Amino acid sequence: MKSKSFNILIEILNIIIYILNKNDFKIYDEENTDYYISKIGYSGLLDEIFFKVKERKK
C-alpha cells in the first residue's frame, strides 16, 4: 500500500511535467525522440513506478 507521502510525490511530479509540457519544454525519450513524457504513475499490482509518453506533433 502506498503512503500518503508517496501519493503526494507522484502528484507533484505530474504537476511539474504538466507545466513543462504546457510551456513546450518537453522531456523527450533519448532513444526515440518522437515521444515525450506525459505522466508518471504507480502500479500497486507490480509495485513499480511507470511513465506514459505522447507522440511529438510534427
C-alpha positions as CSV (number, residue, x, y, z in Angstrom):
1,M,0.0,0.0,0.0
2,K,1.3,3.4,-1.0
3,S,1.7,6.0,1.7
4,K,0.1,9.4,1.6
5,S,3.6,10.9,1.1
6,F,4.2,8.7,-1.9
7,N,0.9,9.8,-3.5
8,I,1.8,13.4,-3.0
9,L,5.2,12.9,-4.5
10,I,3.7,11.4,-7.7
11,E,1.2,14.3,-7.8
12,I,4.0,16.8,-7.6
13,L,6.0,15.2,-10.3
14,N,2.9,15.1,-12.6
15,I,2.3,18.8,-11.9
16,I,5.9,19.6,-12.9
17,I,5.6,17.5,-16.0
18,Y,2.3,19.2,-16.9
19,I,3.8,22.7,-16.5
20,L,6.9,21.8,-18.6
21,N,4.8,20.3,-21.4
22,K,2.4,23.3,-21.3
23,N,5.3,25.6,-21.8
24,D,6.7,23.5,-24.7
25,F,9.7,22.3,-22.6
26,K,9.2,18.6,-23.0
27,I,11.4,15.8,-21.8
28,Y,12.0,13.5,-24.8
29,D,12.9,9.8,-24.9
30,E,16.6,9.6,-25.6
31,E,16.2,6.6,-27.9
32,N,13.0,7.7,-29.6
33,T,12.8,11.4,-29.8
34,D,9.4,11.4,-31.3
35,Y,8.0,10.7,-27.8
36,Y,8.0,12.8,-24.7
37,I,7.0,12.0,-21.1
38,S,3.4,12.9,-20.3
39,K,2.7,11.4,-16.9
40,I,4.1,9.3,-14.1
41,G,2.1,6.6,-12.4
42,Y,2.3,3.7,-10.0
43,S,1.2,0.1,-10.4
44,G,0.3,-1.3,-7.0
45,L,0.0,-4.7,-8.6
46,L,3.6,-4.7,-9.8
47,D,4.9,-2.3,-7.1
48,E,6.5,-0.3,-9.9
49,I,6.6,3.4,-11.0
50,F,6.0,3.8,-14.7
51,F,5.6,6.7,-17.1
52,K,3.4,7.4,-20.1
53,V,4.5,9.2,-23.3
54,K,2.9,11.2,-26.0
55,E,4.0,11.4,-29.6
56,R,5.5,14.7,-30.8
57,K,3.3,16.6,-33.2
58,K,5.0,17.2,-36.5
